[in-house]
Amino acid sequence: LENAVVVLKDQLDQVGETLRTLDESIRLPSVNRTHTASLYYNIIGGSLPEQTVALMCSKIHPALSCQLLDRYETTSESVTLMDLHSFCADEANNNRRVTYLNSKGSYHQTETNNNWRRS
C-alpha cells in the first residue's frame, strides 16, 4: 500500500503541474486563472482513507478535487474502466477531457514499471 500511495502522489503531481502550467498560460489579470480538475477514483483492496486522498489532492493544487466512487475488497480494474466508459458515454461530458491513472505495478517496484506509468 505504501508504494501505491507514492505512485498515486506522483501521478497527482503530474496533474497538478498541468493545472499550474494552464494557470500560468493565461496572463490577463481580468481572467480567472484557475483551471479545475476532478479526479474520480475507486479503491481496490487496501485501507487508504478517503480523507488522505482528498488532503493529498488539495495540497497538490487547490483546484484539484478528488472524489471516491467506490471501495472494493477484491475486483479488477474493469470496474474503474466501466465507470470511465459511463462517464465518457454521457453526452453532458462531451467537452470534457479524461485520463486514466493506474497504480499498476506499484506492488513490484522496478524502474520499468515506474517508466511505464510515467509515459
Backbone torsions as a table, in degrees:
resi	resn	phi	psi	omega
1	LEU	NA	-36.9	-177.5
2	GLU	-59.8	-45.0	179.4
3	ASN	-69.8	-32.0	176.7
4	ALA	-61.7	-37.2	177.4
5	VAL	-67.6	-39.3	177.2
6	VAL	-62.5	-43.6	178.8
7	VAL	-63.4	-45.1	178.6
8	LEU	-59.4	-46.0	-179.8
9	LYS	-62.3	-41.4	178.3
10	ASP	-59.8	-44.2	-180.0
11	GLN	-68.3	-40.1	177.6
12	LEU	-66.3	-35.7	175.6
13	ASP	-59.2	-38.1	178.4
14	GLN	-65.7	-40.2	176.7
15	VAL	-64.6	-44.9	178.9
16	GLY	-60.4	-40.3	178.4
17	GLU	-63.5	-39.1	177.1
18	THR	-64.1	-42.5	177.8
19	LEU	-61.9	-42.1	179.0
20	ARG	-65.1	-39.7	178.0
21	THR	-62.9	-43.2	177.6
22	LEU	-63.6	-42.1	178.5
23	ASP	-58.9	-43.4	-177.3
24	GLU	-72.9	-22.8	-177.7
25	SER	-73.1	-18.5	178.9
26	ILE	-100.5	111.7	-172.8
27	ARG	-100.0	-9.6	-177.3
28	LEU	-73.8	126.4	-176.6
29	PRO	-65.6	-23.9	-176.9
30	SER	-81.9	-7.8	-177.6
31	VAL	-95.2	137.3	174.9
32	ASN	-65.9	115.6	-173.7
33	ARG	-88.0	2.2	-176.6
34	THR	-95.6	114.7	171.5
35	HIS	-88.1	155.3	-178.8
36	THR	-119.9	157.4	173.7
37	ALA	-144.3	140.7	176.9
38	SER	-116.7	132.1	176.9
39	LEU	-112.8	119.1	175.9
40	TYR	-106.8	128.4	-173.2
41	TYR	-140.5	158.0	171.7
42	ASN	-114.1	151.1	172.2
43	ILE	-113.1	125.6	179.3
44	ILE	-115.0	114.9	-176.8
45	GLY	70.0	-176.9	177.4
46	GLY	66.3	179.6	-175.9
47	SER	-134.6	36.5	-179.5
48	LEU	-66.7	118.1	-179.4
49	PRO	-68.6	141.1	178.8
50	GLU	-56.7	-38.0	-179.0
51	GLN	-64.5	-32.9	179.1
52	THR	-63.6	-44.4	179.7
53	VAL	-66.8	-44.3	-180.0
54	ALA	-59.9	-43.0	179.5
55	LEU	-66.6	-41.9	178.2
56	MET	-59.0	-44.1	-179.0
57	CYS	-64.0	-46.7	-177.4
58	SER	-67.3	-29.7	176.9
59	LYS	-72.0	-33.0	-178.7
60	ILE	-71.5	-42.7	176.5
61	HIS	-160.5	132.6	-177.2
62	PRO	-63.9	-18.6	-179.5
63	ALA	-100.1	13.4	177.3
64	LEU	-98.8	113.4	-178.0
65	SER	-106.4	128.2	-179.8
66	CYS	-118.4	127.1	-175.5
67	GLN	-130.2	125.4	178.2
68	LEU	-72.5	128.0	174.6
69	LEU	-86.0	-51.3	-177.9
70	ASP	-162.0	166.0	179.6
71	ARG	-127.5	131.9	-177.9
72	TYR	-127.5	139.2	174.1
73	GLU	-72.2	-49.8	177.9
74	THR	-142.2	134.7	173.7
75	THR	-175.7	-171.2	176.5
76	SER	-115.7	176.9	179.4
77	GLU	-67.3	-8.8	-178.5
78	SER	-60.7	-30.2	178.9
79	VAL	-63.9	-39.5	178.3
80	THR	-71.0	-39.2	178.2
81	LEU	-64.9	-35.5	175.9
82	MET	-67.3	-39.6	175.5
83	ASP	-61.8	-42.1	179.3
84	LEU	-63.6	-43.8	178.6
85	HIS	-61.8	-44.4	179.6
86	SER	-61.2	-41.8	178.7
87	PHE	-61.2	-47.3	-177.4
88	CYS	-69.3	-30.6	-179.5
89	ALA	-75.0	-17.9	179.7
90	ASP	-74.5	119.6	-177.3
91	GLU	-59.4	-24.0	178.0
92	ALA	-64.7	-17.3	-178.2
93	ASN	-106.4	15.1	-176.4
94	ASN	-55.5	-33.7	-176.4
95	ASN	-100.2	15.4	-179.4
96	ARG	-102.5	146.0	176.1
97	ARG	-94.4	145.0	178.6
98	VAL	-131.0	156.3	171.4
99	THR	-143.4	157.6	-178.8
100	TYR	-115.5	118.5	176.5
101	LEU	-103.9	142.8	-177.9
102	ASN	-145.8	135.9	178.8
103	SER	-89.7	20.9	-178.9
104	LYS	-49.2	134.0	179.6
105	GLY	85.6	-0.9	-176.5
106	SER	-68.2	-20.2	178.0
107	TYR	-86.3	-8.9	177.8
108	HIS	-126.3	91.2	-175.2
109	GLN	-75.2	104.2	175.2
110	THR	-136.2	157.7	178.3
111	GLU	-63.6	-36.1	178.1
112	THR	-60.6	-46.2	178.9
113	ASN	-63.9	-42.6	178.9
114	ASN	-60.4	-45.9	179.7
115	ASN	-65.9	-38.3	-179.8
116	TRP	-62.2	-44.4	-178.9
117	ARG	-67.7	-30.2	-175.8
118	ARG	-87.3	-5.9	-177.8
119	SER	-83.2	NA	NA
